């Protein structure tokens, strides 16, 4: 419209109009550019916020807040009955709890409602827990549900009882109600800040936490990590974990150590496999052996043999390239079952357990029993010198929970084990 008006102006004014048009176009261009920049600035907080949120979810705190950032479903999520999978996702989104944690609990407790053990579909188990999520209704489990197992939704109770599907009743045996009740319990246990401690609160067994996190990791798609590695000995804070990337600068003491760490870094994000020595998957000691082999240094195959055959160093003298050992679920203080590669700053690279990708994590406050320095000798096979065998500061520290003989937790098995407090 502006151009038409300009064309119709008198000939005597055309020269003046041409002189005015350039600055007008410039002004319009500047305004348009500012508008684009403004829209970009509006988008930036969204993008930055999203990235920061996912980093927090998969990183140091394992934190989940709000209703966004839910893990995508991986192929193994298809094994979950469709009605349970729907409610896990819906409730997880609603309460800001990773749906995979809810699914992990449901799997361990009742095989997602598919077990016929007592208390899942009616009544209670021997400890007073009921429903597919095995929430306490009486007895040793206490009444975490609140009120009768099935009661009117209008009844006010001191518990997590919920009418999630809006049918007018809060029913601990009804999957949507039970899943929502479990989400409330986890929220009260601060799952958004410390998932591992919240799961431990749900059932006070370290093996239970490991099992839930294992299934949660299997159900999640991509590299989304639902929780930190640190399993709570009591109410301890979770350790810092990164699924992949973000490896800090490392000051390697030798070129050989630099090669060891470089190899380990290249494996970040690959899956854990019991007995795996690469190239596509590793277990904890297999990763250590292959990393050192990449630097031309031969070390033993298993964590127990690595601990027994290498030069030990005190914690005060630990350097990048050293190995850090833990009792692990299949080992002891004198015969450790888990090992990681120290990279400095209290961090290590480890192949942690089934369902967890190879990752960067903290070894602080995880009950390390000691350190070795395979690169200290020419071949890294110096006989071990006696070191302090004091027990770890925290009992029940995590190690590699996957046993060698197919010991994946049996879905629904938790209902037969005593939940100490719920």
Backbone torsions as a table, in degrees:
resi	resn	phi	psi	omega
1	UNK	NA	-39.5	179.7
2	UNK	-64.2	-41.1	179.1
3	UNK	-62.1	-41.3	179.1
4	UNK	-61.7	-42.5	179.9
5	UNK	-65.3	-37.8	179.4
6	UNK	-66.8	-38.7	179.4
7	UNK	-62.9	-33.9	-176.6
8	UNK	-81.7	-3.1	179.4
9	UNK	-68.8	160.2	-177.5
10	UNK	-66.9	152.9	-177.3
11	UNK	-59.1	-35.8	-177.0
12	UNK	-66.3	-20.3	-176.7
13	UNK	-99.8	-3.8	-174.1
14	UNK	-61.5	-41.9	-179.4
15	UNK	-61.5	-42.9	179.5
16	UNK	-65.2	-37.9	-179.1
17	UNK	-63.8	-41.4	179.4
18	UNK	-61.8	-36.6	-179.6
19	UNK	-68.1	-30.4	-177.7
20	UNK	-84.6	-25.1	-173.2
21	UNK	-64.5	-41.6	-176.9
22	UNK	-58.1	-50.2	178.7
23	UNK	-65.1	-32.9	178.9
24	UNK	-64.5	-44.8	178.7
25	UNK	-61.2	-39.7	178.9
26	UNK	-61.7	-43.1	179.6
27	UNK	-62.9	-46.3	179.6
28	UNK	-60.2	-41.8	179.4
29	UNK	-62.5	-41.6	179.4
30	UNK	-64.1	-43.5	179.3
31	UNK	-61.1	-43.2	178.9
32	UNK	-62.6	-42.4	178.9
33	UNK	-62.3	-42.4	178.1
34	UNK	-62.9	-36.9	179.5
35	UNK	-64.2	-43.1	179.3
36	UNK	-63.4	-44.2	178.3
37	UNK	-61.4	-40.4	179.4
38	UNK	-61.0	-44.5	177.8
39	UNK	-63.3	-38.2	177.7
40	UNK	-62.4	-40.3	179.4
41	UNK	-65.9	-34.3	176.9
42	UNK	-66.3	-35.2	-178.1
43	UNK	-76.5	-31.1	-175.5
44	UNK	-56.1	-48.7	179.7
45	UNK	-59.6	-33.2	179.6
46	UNK	-66.1	-47.1	-179.1
47	UNK	-65.9	-46.7	179.4
48	UNK	-62.8	-43.5	179.8
49	UNK	-62.2	-39.7	179.5
50	UNK	-64.5	-47.2	-179.2
51	UNK	-62.9	-42.5	-180.0
52	UNK	-64.5	-36.2	-178.5
53	UNK	-67.9	-44.7	179.7
54	UNK	-66.9	-33.6	177.1
55	UNK	-63.9	-41.1	178.6
56	UNK	-67.5	-37.9	-177.9
57	UNK	-65.6	-41.2	-175.3
58	UNK	-99.7	0.8	-172.3
59	UNK	-110.5	-129.8	-165.1
60	UNK	-66.2	-39.5	-173.8
61	UNK	-97.5	-17.9	-173.0
62	UNK	65.8	21.9	-169.7
63	UNK	-76.6	140.1	172.2
64	UNK	-125.9	129.0	175.8
65	UNK	-137.3	151.1	178.0
66	UNK	74.0	-160.3	-174.9
67	UNK	-114.7	12.5	179.9
68	UNK	-108.1	177.3	172.0
69	UNK	74.0	28.0	178.2
70	UNK	-73.5	145.1	179.2
71	UNK	-63.6	143.7	171.5
72	UNK	-71.4	158.9	-179.6
73	UNK	-86.7	129.3	175.9
74	UNK	-88.0	176.2	-178.0
75	UNK	-57.3	-34.4	-176.6
76	UNK	-72.0	-13.6	176.7
77	UNK	-67.1	-16.9	179.4
78	UNK	-66.9	-18.1	178.5
79	UNK	-75.0	-12.9	178.7
80	UNK	-80.9	132.6	175.7
81	UNK	-51.7	141.6	-171.4
82	UNK	-59.3	-38.3	-179.0
83	UNK	-67.8	-37.7	177.7
84	UNK	-68.5	-43.7	-179.7
85	UNK	-59.9	-40.6	178.5
86	UNK	-60.2	-47.0	-176.3
87	UNK	-74.8	-33.5	174.3
88	UNK	-57.2	-48.1	-178.1
89	UNK	-67.0	-44.4	-177.6
90	UNK	-64.4	-48.5	-179.0
91	UNK	-66.5	-41.2	178.2
92	UNK	-58.5	-44.1	178.0
93	UNK	-64.5	-41.0	-176.5
94	UNK	-65.9	-41.8	-174.3
95	UNK	-100.5	-5.5	-178.3
96	UNK	73.2	27.9	176.4
97	UNK	-107.5	131.2	177.9
98	UNK	-53.3	122.2	-175.8
99	UNK	-61.3	-26.2	-179.1
100	UNK	-68.1	-29.5	175.4
101	UNK	-68.4	-43.5	176.4
102	UNK	-59.6	-42.9	179.5
103	UNK	-66.1	-37.6	177.7
104	UNK	-62.7	-42.3	178.0
105	UNK	-65.4	-46.0	-179.9
106	UNK	-61.8	-33.9	179.0
107	UNK	-69.8	-48.1	-178.2
108	UNK	-67.1	-38.9	-175.2
109	UNK	-74.2	-43.4	-171.9
110	UNK	-145.7	15.9	-174.1
111	UNK	52.7	43.7	179.6
112	UNK	55.4	48.6	176.0
113	UNK	78.2	4.9	-174.6
114	UNK	-93.7	-7.6	177.8
115	UNK	-84.7	151.7	178.3
116	UNK	-102.5	15.7	-178.7
117	UNK	-67.0	155.9	-177.0
118	UNK	-56.8	141.1	173.6
119	UNK	93.3	-13.8	-175.9
120	UNK	-78.0	-45.4	-177.2
121	UNK	-106.7	-16.9	176.9
122	UNK	-165.5	161.8	178.6
123	UNK	65.0	-143.6	-177.9
124	UNK	-151.6	162.6	173.9
125	UNK	-83.6	-174.3	-174.7
126	UNK	-67.5	-7.2	-177.6
127	UNK	-116.6	8.4	175.0
128	UNK	88.9	14.6	178.2
129	UNK	-98.4	150.4	-173.4
130	UNK	-145.9	158.1	174.9
131	UNK	84.6	171.3	-177.8
132	UNK	-64.2	-22.1	177.2
133	UNK	-100.0	3.2	176.9
134	UNK	49.2	61.1	177.9
135	UNK	-91.7	138.3	-177.4
136	UNK	-63.2	133.0	175.4
137	UNK	-119.4	-17.8	175.7
138	UNK	-175.9	-171.6	175.7
139	UNK	63.5	-146.8	-176.4
140	UNK	-62.1	-26.5	-179.6
141	UNK	-78.6	-14.9	-174.7
142	UNK	71.9	172.4	-179.1
143	UNK	-103.5	74.8	176.8
144	UNK	-69.3	-27.7	-179.4
145	UNK	-64.5	-48.8	-179.2
146	UNK	94.4	121.7	-179.0
147	UNK	74.4	-167.2	178.9
148	UNK	-69.5	157.7	179.4
149	UNK	-55.8	-34.1	176.0
150	UNK	-128.3	117.7	-179.8
151	UNK	-148.2	167.5	-178.7
152	UNK	-61.7	139.5	-179.8
153	UNK	-63.9	-21.6	-178.9
154	UNK	-79.4	-12.5	-178.9
155	UNK	-74.2	129.9	178.5
156	UNK	-86.9	124.2	-178.1
157	UNK	-131.7	158.9	176.4
158	UNK	-95.8	79.6	-178.4
159	UNK	-174.8	-167.5	-175.6
160	UNK	-99.8	8.0	-178.9
161	UNK	-52.3	136.0	-173.4
162	UNK	-145.0	143.1	171.1
163	UNK	-103.4	78.9	-173.9
164	UNK	-70.4	-36.1	-176.4
165	UNK	-92.4	3.0	173.5
166	UNK	68.1	30.0	179.4
167	UNK	-92.3	5.9	175.8
168	UNK	93.8	-5.6	178.9
169	UNK	-129.9	148.7	172.3
170	UNK	-100.5	108.5	-168.6
171	UNK	-122.4	111.8	-176.8
172	UNK	-65.6	-19.0	179.9
173	UNK	-91.1	-9.7	-178.9
174	UNK	-87.6	120.1	-173.8
175	UNK	-48.8	-50.4	-178.1
176	UNK	-61.6	-40.7	179.5
177	UNK	-66.3	-42.9	-178.3
178	UNK	-66.5	-41.3	-179.4
179	UNK	-65.5	-41.7	177.3
180	UNK	-65.4	-38.1	177.0
181	UNK	-62.3	-41.6	177.6
182	UNK	-63.7	-38.5	178.3
183	UNK	-62.9	-42.6	177.6
184	UNK	-61.6	-41.8	179.4
185	UNK	-60.4	-45.3	-179.3
186	UNK	-65.7	-37.6	176.5
187	UNK	-61.1	-45.2	179.2
188	UNK	-63.4	-27.2	179.7
189	UNK	-90.8	11.7	173.8
190	UNK	68.8	40.4	-178.4
191	UNK	-62.4	-27.6	-177.1
192	UNK	-70.6	-19.1	177.8
193	UNK	-106.8	-31.1	-175.8
194	UNK	-146.9	82.9	-176.4
195	UNK	-57.7	-42.6	-177.2
196	UNK	-61.7	-44.0	179.8
197	UNK	-65.4	-36.0	179.3
198	UNK	-66.8	-40.5	177.6
199	UNK	-66.0	-39.6	177.6
200	UNK	-61.8	-36.4	177.2
201	UNK	-65.3	-34.3	-179.7
202	UNK	-64.5	-39.3	177.5
203	UNK	-153.5	114.6	-169.2
204	UNK	-76.2	62.3	174.8
205	UNK	-136.1	129.8	177.5
206	UNK	-62.7	-39.0	179.1
207	UNK	-62.5	-32.4	178.2
208	UNK	-65.6	-45.2	178.9
209	UNK	-60.4	-45.4	179.9
210	UNK	-61.2	-42.0	-179.0
211	UNK	-65.3	-45.3	-180.0
212	UNK	-61.3	-45.8	-179.0
213	UNK	-67.4	-32.4	177.3
214	UNK	-62.4	-49.6	179.1
215	UNK	-65.9	-38.7	178.8
216	UNK	-60.0	-41.9	178.3
217	UNK	-65.4	-37.1	179.1
218	UNK	-67.9	-37.0	-176.4
219	UNK	-76.1	-23.7	-177.6
220	UNK	-78.1	141.7	176.7
221	UNK	-93.4	159.6	178.9
222	UNK	67.9	-150.2	-179.3
223	UNK	-104.6	21.7	-177.6
224	UNK	-70.7	122.8	179.4
225	UNK	-102.6	128.5	-174.1
226	UNK	-89.9	-15.3	-175.4
227	UNK	-158.3	160.3	178.2
228	UNK	-77.9	163.7	-175.0
229	UNK	-74.9	-29.9	-172.8
230	UNK	-64.5	116.2	173.3
231	UNK	-90.1	136.4	-173.2
232	UNK	-76.2	132.7	172.1
233	UNK	-78.3	-30.8	174.3
234	UNK	-144.8	-98.7	175.6
235	UNK	-120.3	34.6	-177.0
236	UNK	-69.2	155.9	-179.7
237	UNK	-72.6	152.8	179.7
238	UNK	-73.5	150.0	179.1
239	UNK	-78.0	166.3	-179.2
240	UNK	-88.0	128.8	-176.9
241	UNK	-136.8	140.7	170.3
242	UNK	-125.5	134.0	-176.9
243	UNK	-69.4	-40.4	179.9
244	UNK	-166.3	156.4	178.3
245	UNK	73.5	178.2	176.1
246	UNK	68.4	22.8	-179.2
247	UNK	-72.5	126.7	-178.9
248	UNK	-68.9	162.5	177.1
249	UNK	-61.5	136.1	-175.6
250	UNK	-116.1	130.1	175.7
251	UNK	-97.1	89.1	-177.2
252	UNK	-73.8	136.3	-178.9
253	UNK	-71.3	-24.2	178.9
254	UNK	-142.1	166.2	176.4
255	UNK	-65.1	-35.1	179.0
256	UNK	-62.4	-44.4	179.3
257	UNK	-64.7	-38.0	177.6
258	UNK	-59.5	-39.9	178.4
259	UNK	-67.6	-38.5	178.5
260	UNK	-61.0	-50.5	-177.4
261	UNK	-66.7	-38.7	179.1
262	UNK	-60.9	-42.3	178.2
263	UNK	-62.4	-46.0	-178.5
264	UNK	-62.0	-40.8	179.8
265	UNK	-61.3	-36.5	-178.8
266	UNK	-68.3	-15.5	-179.8
267	UNK	-93.5	-5.1	-179.0
268	UNK	-55.2	133.5	179.0
269	UNK	94.4	-15.9	177.3
270	UNK	-74.0	156.9	-175.6
271	UNK	-76.1	157.1	171.6
272	UNK	-80.9	139.6	174.9
273	UNK	-144.5	121.9	179.1
274	UNK	-58.5	125.9	-179.4
275	UNK	83.3	-0.3	-175.6
276	UNK	-75.0	135.4	175.9
277	UNK	-125.7	24.1	176.2
278	UNK	91.2	-179.8	1.3
279	UNK	-83.7	-10.4	-173.7
280	UNK	-95.7	-20.3	-178.1
281	UNK	-156.4	153.9	-176.1
282	UNK	-142.6	155.3	161.3
283	UNK	-100.2	-179.0	-170.3
284	UNK	-62.1	-51.4	-176.8
285	UNK	-75.3	-29.4	176.6
286	UNK	-62.9	-39.1	177.7
287	UNK	-64.9	-41.5	179.2
288	UNK	-63.4	-45.5	-178.4
289	UNK	-61.4	-45.7	-177.0
290	UNK	-71.5	-33.1	177.0
291	UNK	-63.9	-43.3	178.8
292	UNK	-71.4	-33.6	177.1
293	UNK	-62.5	-35.2	178.6
294	UNK	-62.6	-23.0	178.2
295	UNK	-99.2	8.6	178.6
296	UNK	80.2	18.3	-179.4
297	UNK	-115.8	128.9	-179.3
298	UNK	-96.6	128.0	173.8
299	UNK	-129.1	168.1	-177.0
300	UNK	-65.1	165.5	-175.0
301	UNK	-81.1	-41.3	-173.1
302	UNK	-101.4	159.0	179.3
303	UNK	-63.4	-36.0	179.7
304	UNK	-63.8	-44.1	-179.4
305	UNK	-71.7	-34.8	176.6
306	UNK	-62.9	-42.0	178.5
307	UNK	-64.7	-38.2	-175.1
308	UNK	-77.9	-24.3	-169.4
309	UNK	-108.2	-7.1	-173.2
310	UNK	-107.1	161.0	178.6
311	UNK	-68.8	125.2	-179.2
312	UNK	-92.0	147.8	-179.8
313	UNK	-132.4	147.6	177.4
314	UNK	-70.4	158.1	-178.0
315	UNK	-58.2	-31.7	-177.7
316	UNK	-71.0	-14.3	-176.8
317	UNK	-115.8	15.5	-177.7
318	UNK	-67.1	138.9	178.8
319	UNK	-129.6	161.9	174.1
320	UNK	-55.0	140.3	-177.6
321	UNK	99.2	-17.9	176.4
322	UNK	-71.7	161.2	176.7
323	UNK	-105.4	140.7	177.8
324	UNK	-115.4	134.7	-172.2
325	UNK	-116.2	149.3	178.5
326	UNK	-134.0	154.4	179.3
327	UNK	-58.6	-46.0	-179.6
328	UNK	71.7	164.2	-177.3
329	UNK	-72.2	-20.6	-178.5
330	UNK	-111.5	18.5	-178.9
331	UNK	-139.2	-173.2	-179.8
332	UNK	-136.6	179.0	178.6
333	UNK	-62.2	-36.0	-179.4
334	UNK	-93.5	-9.6	-177.4
335	UNK	-140.2	70.4	-167.5
336	UNK	-64.2	147.0	-177.5
337	UNK	-107.7	0.2	-179.2
338	UNK	-143.8	146.4	-176.8
339	UNK	-147.0	146.3	176.8
340	UNK	-135.1	165.3	-179.0
341	UNK	-102.5	117.1	-179.9
342	UNK	-69.9	133.2	175.4
343	UNK	-119.9	0.4	178.1
344	UNK	107.1	160.0	178.0
345	UNK	65.1	27.7	-179.1
346	UNK	75.2	11.6	-177.2
347	UNK	-109.4	156.1	176.5
348	UNK	-143.7	163.2	169.0
349	UNK	-106.2	130.7	-176.4
350	UNK	-142.8	149.6	165.9
351	UNK	-98.1	99.5	-163.7
352	UNK	-78.7	-56.7	-172.9
353	UNK	-171.6	166.3	176.2
354	UNK	-55.4	132.3	179.5
355	UNK	93.1	-7.3	179.5
356	UNK	-117.0	132.4	175.3
357	UNK	-72.1	157.9	173.0
358	UNK	-58.8	135.2	-166.3
359	UNK	-151.3	167.5	172.1
360	UNK	-93.5	131.2	-179.4
361	UNK	-148.8	172.9	178.0
362	UNK	-95.5	139.6	174.9
363	UNK	-101.2	0.4	178.4
364	UNK	-68.4	141.3	176.8
365	UNK	58.7	27.6	176.4
366	UNK	-112.9	14.1	174.5
367	UNK	74.5	36.3	177.6
368	UNK	-59.4	135.0	-178.8
369	UNK	-92.4	-14.1	178.8
370	UNK	164.0	178.9	-175.2
371	UNK	-133.5	149.5	173.3
372	UNK	-128.4	163.5	-176.7
373	UNK	-129.2	80.3	-174.6
374	UNK	-59.7	-27.9	-177.0
375	UNK	-83.0	-0.1	-177.6
376	UNK	-65.9	-34.1	178.4
377	UNK	-102.1	168.1	-177.2
378	UNK	-58.1	-40.3	-179.7
379	UNK	-106.4	-2.3	-179.6
380	UNK	72.4	23.6	-177.1
381	UNK	-124.1	28.0	178.4
382	UNK	-58.7	140.0	176.1
383	UNK	-57.5	143.8	-178.5
384	UNK	-70.1	137.8	173.9
385	UNK	-96.9	144.0	-177.0
386	UNK	-54.8	136.3	177.6
387	UNK	-130.6	168.8	179.3
388	UNK	-58.6	130.8	177.8
389	UNK	-111.0	31.2	177.2
390	UNK	-61.4	143.6	-178.9
391	UNK	-64.2	156.0	179.9
392	UNK	-61.0	153.4	-177.1
393	UNK	-63.4	-26.9	-177.7
394	UNK	-128.7	118.6	177.5
395	UNK	-73.8	157.7	179.6
396	UNK	75.2	21.3	179.5
397	UNK	-68.0	151.4	-175.9
398	UNK	-76.8	150.6	170.8
399	UNK	-137.5	-146.8	176.6
400	UNK	-90.6	105.9	-170.7
401	UNK	-78.5	-8.2	-176.3
402	UNK	-82.8	111.0	-179.8
403	UNK	-75.5	162.9	-172.2
404	UNK	-73.4	-17.4	-172.8
405	UNK	-109.5	52.1	174.9
406	UNK	63.4	37.7	-174.3
407	UNK	-85.9	37.6	174.9
408	UNK	-65.0	135.3	-178.2
409	UNK	-53.3	138.4	179.3
410	UNK	-77.6	122.1	179.1
411	UNK	-55.5	134.4	179.3
412	UNK	85.0	2.9	-176.0
413	UNK	-76.7	-20.8	-173.8
414	UNK	-66.4	-22.8	-177.7
415	UNK	-68.0	-18.7	-179.2
416	UNK	-95.3	-1.4	178.2
417	UNK	-108.9	146.9	-174.1
418	UNK	-73.1	115.9	171.4
419	UNK	-76.9	112.5	-171.1
420	UNK	-60.3	-43.0	178.6
421	UNK	-151.9	135.2	177.7
422	UNK	-124.9	NA	NA
